[in-house]
Amino acid sequence: MNMEHSEQNQTSDSKRVNKMDILRDFQVSFFAMSRMVSFPWTFLEKDLESNKSSNLISDILKQTCLHSLCRKFPPSFRYRKLFLSELIRREEAAGCDPLDELYDVLAEVVGAEDATECYKSYLLPSGDAVSLLENVALISEGTTGLVTWEAALYLAEWALDHRQAFTGRTILELGSGVGLTGITICRSCSPNRYVFSDCHPRVLQKLRDNVRLNGLSEHSVEEMDWTTATEEHIRQIGADTVIAADVVYDPDVAESLVKMLSKILRCSSPEVFICSTIRNQETYGKPNCHHCVMTGAVSHVFPYNRVSAIEMIELYR
């Protein structure tokens, strides 16, 4: 009898853990505005079919559209409408009674006009969130730097697995974009000083806004043009670690980057890590200097398309 109770308790605990994992998956995907197909809909369908109730949908709402993070840093109206419509479709397909709060939340976003910007929040293992104001369009205002790209997410995951490369150090990031990698490192790896940098005026403004939004005003954001940066300025920064993500996307850019990295390596001996998505092998410009390709998997923390090849390299003198 005691063994029976023990087995029942283990089964109950397993279900609770499984449900918590599913709710976490929904939450992580929702706040990062992941594609709808990436959500764990199969689990939801099975639960609705077996229980014929909307309890799980109610819990999903609490972790997404009704969560305090959504009130503070809401995903776009269009995205929330798509998400809620999909929940309703799954609910109706399972023959469940309509959940009033689901339709109440939908009413808040139906008919609302989307802006050119929206918030995306990337949840960290600690439970903290990196919330960024990003552009809706991938390319806007003459730059691709107003959105978060896969290589930045990968580099942030790598940093979480290799915190010793950042803890207590001065970090210089080249081409910070909207700030995902740097803010993650500042929040999780305790650098002594972090220098975000970029050269596009609009990107710099958004970067400053996002750094301030995440309460990191003690770290600096600098305009840095790789073609004009001086060795004196580089020495003043005194970086122990230099990183960059998705900055080697064509040979012309790679040439400017190599010149910049050469200056950095002449001035000091930092660890230098470059992370790039290889979209087209023919146009992929790998820095033509001493380097080694880093192998090994990273922990999957953020939701993004992992089909594309992403390469991490370390540069040295």
C-alpha positions as CSV (number, residue, x, y, z in Angstrom):
1,M,0.0,0.0,0.0
2,N,2.8,2.4,0.9
3,M,4.6,1.5,-2.4
4,E,1.3,2.3,-4.2
5,H,1.1,5.7,-2.6
6,S,4.8,6.3,-3.4
7,E,4.3,5.5,-7.1
8,Q,1.2,7.7,-7.2
9,N,3.1,10.6,-5.6
10,Q,6.0,10.2,-8.1
11,T,3.6,10.2,-11.0
12,S,1.9,13.3,-9.6
13,D,5.2,15.1,-9.1
14,S,6.3,14.1,-12.7
15,K,3.1,15.6,-14.1
16,R,3.6,18.9,-12.1
17,V,7.2,19.2,-13.3
18,N,6.1,18.4,-16.9
19,K,3.4,21.1,-16.7
20,M,5.8,23.6,-15.3
21,D,8.3,22.9,-18.1
22,I,5.5,23.4,-20.7
23,L,4.4,26.6,-19.2
24,R,8.0,27.8,-19.2
25,D,8.3,26.9,-22.8
26,F,5.2,28.9,-23.7
27,Q,6.4,31.8,-21.7
28,V,9.9,31.9,-23.2
29,S,8.6,31.6,-26.7
30,F,5.9,34.2,-26.2
31,F,8.1,37.0,-24.8
32,A,10.8,36.4,-27.5
33,M,8.0,36.6,-30.1
34,S,8.9,33.2,-31.6
35,R,7.1,31.8,-34.6
36,M,3.8,30.1,-33.7
37,V,4.9,26.7,-34.9
38,S,7.7,26.6,-32.3
39,F,5.2,26.5,-29.3
40,P,4.5,23.1,-27.6
41,W,1.0,22.9,-29.0
42,T,0.9,19.0,-29.0
43,F,1.1,18.9,-25.2
44,L,-1.7,21.5,-25.0
45,E,-3.9,19.5,-27.4
46,K,-3.4,16.2,-25.4
47,D,-4.2,18.0,-22.2
48,L,-7.4,19.6,-23.6
49,E,-8.5,16.3,-25.1
50,S,-8.0,14.3,-21.9
51,N,-9.4,16.8,-19.4
52,K,-12.0,18.7,-21.6
53,S,-11.2,21.8,-19.6
54,S,-9.3,25.1,-20.2
55,N,-7.3,25.0,-17.0
56,L,-4.0,24.8,-18.8
57,I,-5.0,27.6,-21.1
58,S,-5.8,29.7,-18.1
59,D,-2.3,29.0,-16.7
60,I,-0.7,29.8,-20.1
61,L,-2.5,33.1,-20.1
62,K,-1.1,33.9,-16.6
63,Q,2.4,33.2,-17.8
64,T,2.1,35.2,-21.1
65,C,-0.6,37.9,-21.8
66,L,-1.6,38.4,-18.2
67,H,2.0,38.3,-16.8
68,S,3.4,41.5,-15.3
69,L,6.2,41.4,-17.8
70,C,3.7,41.7,-20.7
71,R,2.1,44.7,-19.0
72,K,5.4,46.4,-18.7
73,F,7.1,45.3,-22.0
74,P,4.4,44.0,-24.3
75,P,5.1,42.1,-27.5
76,S,3.4,43.6,-30.6
77,F,-0.4,43.8,-30.9
78,R,-0.3,41.7,-34.0
79,Y,1.8,39.0,-32.3
80,R,-0.5,38.8,-29.2
81,K,-3.5,38.6,-31.5
82,L,-2.0,35.7,-33.4
83,F,-1.1,33.9,-30.2
84,L,-4.5,34.3,-28.6
85,S,-6.3,33.3,-31.8
86,E,-4.2,30.1,-31.9
87,L,-5.2,29.4,-28.3
88,I,-8.8,29.8,-29.1
89,R,-8.5,27.6,-32.2
90,R,-7.0,24.8,-30.1
91,E,-9.6,25.2,-27.4
92,E,-12.5,25.0,-29.9
93,A,-11.0,22.0,-31.7
94,A,-10.9,20.1,-28.4
95,G,-14.6,20.9,-27.7
96,C,-13.8,22.8,-24.5
97,D,-16.1,25.3,-22.9
98,P,-15.0,28.9,-23.9
99,L,-12.7,30.6,-21.4
100,D,-14.0,34.1,-20.8
101,E,-10.7,35.6,-19.8
102,L,-9.2,34.4,-23.1
103,Y,-11.7,36.5,-25.1
104,D,-11.4,39.4,-22.7
105,V,-7.6,39.6,-23.4
106,L,-8.2,39.2,-27.2
107,A,-10.6,42.1,-27.1
108,E,-7.7,44.3,-25.8
109,V,-5.6,43.8,-28.9
110,V,-8.2,43.3,-31.7
111,G,-8.2,46.4,-33.9
112,A,-5.1,47.9,-32.4
113,E,-2.6,49.3,-34.8
114,D,1.0,48.1,-34.6
115,A,3.9,50.4,-34.3
116,T,7.2,50.0,-36.1
117,E,8.8,49.0,-32.8
118,C,7.9,46.4,-30.1
119,Y,9.4,44.8,-27.0
120,K,11.0,41.4,-27.0
121,S,12.0,39.8,-23.7
122,Y,14.6,37.1,-23.4
123,L,14.3,35.0,-20.2
124,L,17.5,34.1,-18.4
125,P,18.1,30.8,-16.4
126,S,18.0,32.9,-13.2
127,G,14.4,33.9,-14.0
128,D,15.5,37.5,-14.8
129,A,14.6,38.9,-18.2
130,V,16.5,41.0,-20.8
131,S,13.8,43.3,-22.3
132,L,14.7,45.1,-25.6
133,L,12.9,47.6,-27.8
134,E,13.5,46.3,-31.3
135,N,12.2,47.2,-34.7
136,V,9.5,45.0,-36.3
137,A,11.2,45.0,-39.7
138,L,14.5,43.1,-40.1
139,I,16.0,45.9,-42.2
140,S,15.0,49.5,-41.5
141,E,16.5,52.9,-41.5
142,G,19.4,51.6,-43.7
143,T,20.6,49.0,-41.1
144,T,20.1,45.5,-39.9
145,G,21.2,46.5,-36.4
146,L,17.8,47.3,-34.9
147,V,16.8,43.7,-34.3
148,T,18.4,40.8,-32.5
149,W,20.1,38.1,-34.7
150,E,20.8,34.5,-34.0
151,A,24.6,34.9,-33.6
152,A,24.0,37.4,-30.8
153,L,21.7,34.9,-29.0
154,Y,24.3,32.1,-29.5
155,L,27.1,34.3,-28.2
156,A,25.0,35.1,-25.1
157,E,24.4,31.4,-24.5
158,W,28.1,30.8,-24.9
159,A,28.8,33.5,-22.4
160,L,26.4,31.9,-19.9
161,D,28.4,28.7,-20.3
162,H,31.8,30.4,-20.0
163,R,31.3,33.1,-17.4
164,Q,34.9,33.0,-16.3
165,A,35.8,34.8,-19.6
166,F,33.8,37.9,-18.4
167,T,33.6,37.9,-14.6
168,G,35.6,40.8,-13.1
169,R,36.9,41.8,-16.5
170,T,36.6,44.9,-18.7
171,I,34.7,43.8,-21.8
172,L,34.6,45.6,-25.2
173,E,31.8,44.6,-27.6
174,L,32.1,45.6,-31.2
175,G,28.8,46.1,-33.1
176,S,26.5,45.7,-30.1
177,G,23.3,46.3,-32.1
178,V,20.3,46.5,-29.8
179,G,22.3,45.0,-26.9
180,L,21.1,41.5,-26.2
181,T,24.6,39.9,-25.8
182,G,26.0,42.6,-23.6
183,I,23.0,43.0,-21.4
184,T,22.9,39.3,-20.8
185,I,26.6,39.3,-19.8
186,C,26.2,42.3,-17.5
187,R,23.2,40.7,-15.9
188,S,24.7,37.2,-15.5
189,C,28.5,37.3,-15.6
190,S,29.4,40.3,-13.3
191,P,32.0,42.1,-15.5
192,N,33.9,44.9,-13.9
193,R,33.2,47.2,-16.8
194,Y,31.3,46.7,-20.1
195,V,31.7,48.9,-23.1
196,F,29.0,48.6,-25.7
197,S,29.8,50.1,-29.1
198,D,28.4,50.7,-32.6
199,C,28.6,53.3,-35.3
200,H,25.1,53.7,-36.8
201,P,23.4,56.7,-35.1
202,R,20.0,55.1,-34.9
203,V,21.4,51.9,-33.6
204,L,23.4,53.8,-31.0
205,Q,20.3,55.6,-29.8
206,K,18.3,52.4,-29.4
207,L,21.3,50.7,-27.8
208,R,21.5,53.5,-25.2
209,D,17.7,53.2,-24.6
210,N,17.9,49.4,-24.0
211,V,20.9,49.6,-21.7
212,R,19.1,52.2,-19.6
213,L,15.8,50.2,-19.9
214,N,17.6,47.2,-18.2
215,G,19.1,49.3,-15.4
216,L,22.7,49.2,-16.6
217,S,23.5,52.9,-16.8
218,E,26.8,52.3,-15.0
219,H,28.2,50.7,-18.2
220,S,29.1,52.8,-21.2
221,V,27.8,53.0,-24.8
222,E,30.3,54.4,-27.3
223,E,30.3,55.4,-30.9
224,M,33.1,53.4,-32.5
225,D,34.0,53.5,-36.2
226,W,36.4,50.7,-36.9
227,T,38.1,52.7,-39.7
228,T,38.9,55.7,-37.4
229,A,39.3,54.2,-33.9
230,T,42.7,55.1,-32.5
231,E,45.1,52.9,-30.6
232,E,45.1,55.5,-27.8
233,H,41.4,55.1,-27.4
234,I,41.7,51.4,-27.4
235,R,44.4,51.5,-24.7
236,Q,42.1,53.8,-22.6
237,I,39.4,51.2,-22.7
238,G,41.8,48.5,-21.6
239,A,39.7,45.5,-22.5
240,D,40.5,42.1,-21.1
241,T,37.9,40.4,-23.4
242,V,36.7,41.6,-26.8
243,I,33.6,40.1,-28.4
244,A,31.4,40.6,-31.5
245,A,28.4,38.9,-33.0
246,D,27.2,38.8,-36.6
247,V,29.6,41.4,-37.8
248,V,31.5,39.3,-40.4
249,Y,28.8,39.1,-43.1
250,D,30.7,40.3,-46.1
251,P,34.3,40.7,-47.2
252,D,34.3,44.5,-47.1
253,V,33.1,44.6,-43.5
254,A,35.5,41.8,-42.6
255,E,38.4,43.9,-43.9
256,S,37.5,46.8,-41.6
257,L,37.0,44.5,-38.7
258,V,40.4,42.8,-39.2
259,K,42.1,46.3,-39.1
260,M,40.3,47.1,-35.9
261,L,41.2,43.8,-34.3
262,S,44.8,44.2,-35.4
263,K,44.9,47.5,-33.5
264,I,43.4,45.9,-30.4
265,L,45.9,43.1,-30.5
266,R,48.8,45.5,-30.9
267,C,47.6,47.5,-27.9
268,S,47.0,44.7,-25.5
269,S,46.5,40.9,-25.3
270,P,42.8,40.4,-24.7
271,E,40.8,37.3,-25.4
272,V,38.9,37.9,-28.6
273,F,35.8,36.0,-29.6
274,I,33.8,36.5,-32.8
275,C,30.5,34.7,-33.4
276,S,28.9,34.6,-36.9
277,T,26.0,33.1,-38.8
278,I,27.2,31.6,-42.1
279,R,24.3,32.5,-44.4
280,N,26.3,32.1,-47.6
281,Q,29.7,30.4,-47.7
282,E,30.7,32.4,-50.8
283,T,30.1,35.8,-49.1
284,Y,31.1,34.8,-45.6
285,G,34.2,36.8,-44.8
286,K,36.2,35.1,-42.0
287,P,38.9,37.4,-40.5
288,N,42.2,36.6,-42.2
289,C,44.3,36.5,-39.1
290,H,45.4,33.9,-36.5
291,H,42.3,32.2,-35.2
292,C,40.9,28.9,-34.2
293,V,37.3,27.6,-34.6
294,M,35.7,26.8,-31.3
295,T,33.7,23.6,-31.1
296,G,31.3,22.2,-28.6
297,A,27.6,22.7,-28.0
298,V,26.1,25.5,-25.9
299,S,23.2,25.3,-23.5
300,H,19.9,26.1,-25.2
301,V,18.6,29.1,-23.3
302,F,16.9,31.3,-25.9
303,P,14.4,30.3,-28.6
304,Y,15.7,30.9,-32.1
305,N,16.2,29.1,-35.4
306,R,19.1,26.7,-34.9
307,V,19.1,25.4,-38.5
308,S,21.6,28.0,-39.7
309,A,25.3,27.3,-39.2
310,I,26.8,29.5,-36.5
311,E,30.6,29.6,-36.0
312,M,32.6,30.8,-33.0
313,I,36.2,31.7,-33.5
314,E,38.9,32.9,-31.1
315,L,41.5,35.3,-32.4
316,Y,45.1,35.7,-31.2
317,R,48.4,37.3,-32.2
